Amino acid sequence: MGQIKDAIKKGKNLPGIKLFCVLLIAGVALLVAGKFFTTPKNDTPTGKNSVFTEQEEKIAGILSEIDGVGEVQVMITTKDKTSSVLVVAKNADDPATRIKIRQAVRTIVQTDDKNIKIIKKQS
């Protein structure tokens, strides 16, 4: 170690020092760059991003507050700028409840009735 300090003080080049420094800098750069280029882990089973998950949760919360709807789950998919919505609701077998759900989803998501599927939740 003393030789290295002496060589640095005298301005001498030791074999391998330049290579070591270059490799060290490259390694640090790769570690730092890796932090920027990694994609966040998505723990949702459907591979959706968190924006859809938040929107689905909000819609489910709103729908569950509508009289007669009951417990609800919502899934939104988007393809070619068209959103499709699946609603699984406890009381979806009641025609009046289905109409309320469809109207609410159509208003919130701004999609056509044909893109809204409502299914009764398993008891």
C-alpha positions in Angstrom: 0.0 0.0 0.0 2.9 2.3 0.7 4.2 1.9 -2.8 0.9 3.0 -4.3 0.8 6.1 -2.1 4.4 6.9 -3.0 3.8 6.3 -6.7 0.7 8.6 -6.7 2.6 11.3 -4.9 5.4 11.1 -7.4 3.0 11.0 -10.3 4.1 7.6 -11.5 1.8 5.2 -13.3 1.6 1.8 -11.8 0.5 -1.0 -14.1 -3.1 -1.8 -13.6 -4.0 1.3 -11.6 -5.6 3.0 -14.7 -7.5 -0.2 -15.5 -8.6 -0.6 -11.9 -9.9 3.0 -11.8 -11.7 2.6 -15.1 -13.4 -0.7 -14.0 -14.3 0.9 -10.6 -15.9 3.9 -12.3 -17.7 1.6 -14.8 -19.0 -0.6 -12.0 -20.4 2.3 -10.1 -22.0 3.8 -13.2 -23.7 0.5 -14.0 -25.1 0.3 -10.4 -26.4 3.8 -10.6 -27.8 3.3 -14.1 -29.5 0.1 -13.1 -31.6 2.1 -10.6 -33.0 4.3 -13.4 -33.7 1.5 -15.9 -35.4 -1.0 -13.8 -39.2 -1.2 -14.0 -41.1 -1.3 -10.8 -42.3 -4.7 -9.8 -46.0 -5.0 -10.4 -47.6 -7.2 -7.7 -51.1 -7.2 -9.2 -52.1 -10.6 -10.5 -53.5 -9.2 -13.8 -50.4 -7.2 -14.5 -52.3 -3.9 -14.4 -50.6 -0.7 -13.4 -51.6 1.1 -10.2 -53.6 3.8 -12.0 -56.2 1.2 -13.1 -56.2 -0.4 -9.7 -57.0 2.9 -8.0 -59.7 3.7 -10.5 -61.2 0.2 -10.2 -61.3 0.6 -6.4 -62.9 4.0 -6.6 -65.6 2.7 -9.0 -66.2 -0.3 -6.8 -66.6 1.9 -3.8 -69.1 4.2 -5.6 -71.1 1.3 -7.0 -71.3 -0.4 -3.6 -72.9 2.8 -2.2 -75.8 2.6 -4.7 -79.0 1.2 -3.1 -79.4 -2.4 -3.9 -76.0 -3.1 -5.5 -74.2 -4.7 -2.5 -70.6 -6.0 -2.6 -68.8 -5.2 -5.9 -65.6 -5.9 -7.8 -64.5 -4.0 -10.9 -62.0 -4.7 -13.6 -61.1 -2.3 -16.4 -59.2 -3.2 -19.6 -58.2 -0.9 -22.4 -57.5 -1.8 -25.9 -57.2 0.6 -28.9 -58.4 3.5 -26.7 -61.6 1.6 -25.8 -62.3 0.8 -22.2 -64.2 -2.3 -21.3 -65.5 -2.8 -17.8 -66.4 -6.0 -15.9 -68.5 -5.5 -12.8 -69.2 -8.4 -10.5 -71.9 -7.5 -8.0 -73.8 -9.3 -5.3 -77.2 -8.3 -6.5 -76.6 -8.1 -10.2 -79.5 -10.5 -10.9 -82.0 -7.7 -10.2 -82.8 -5.8 -13.5 -83.2 -2.5 -11.7 -79.8 -2.9 -10.0 -78.2 -3.8 -13.4 -79.5 -0.6 -14.9 -78.1 1.5 -12.0 -74.7 -0.2 -12.3 -74.6 0.3 -16.1 -75.6 4.0 -15.9 -73.0 4.7 -13.2 -70.1 2.8 -15.0 -71.0 4.4 -18.4 -70.9 7.9 -16.8 -67.6 7.3 -14.9 -65.6 5.5 -17.5 -67.2 7.2 -20.6 -67.7 4.0 -22.5 -70.6 2.4 -24.4 -73.0 -0.1 -22.9 -71.6 -2.8 -25.1 -68.3 -2.5 -23.3 -69.8 -3.0 -19.9 -70.4 -6.6 -18.6 -72.3 -7.1 -15.4 -72.2 -10.5 -13.6 -73.8 -11.7 -10.4 -71.3 -12.4 -7.7 -71.2 -15.9 -6.3 -73.0 -16.2 -3.0 
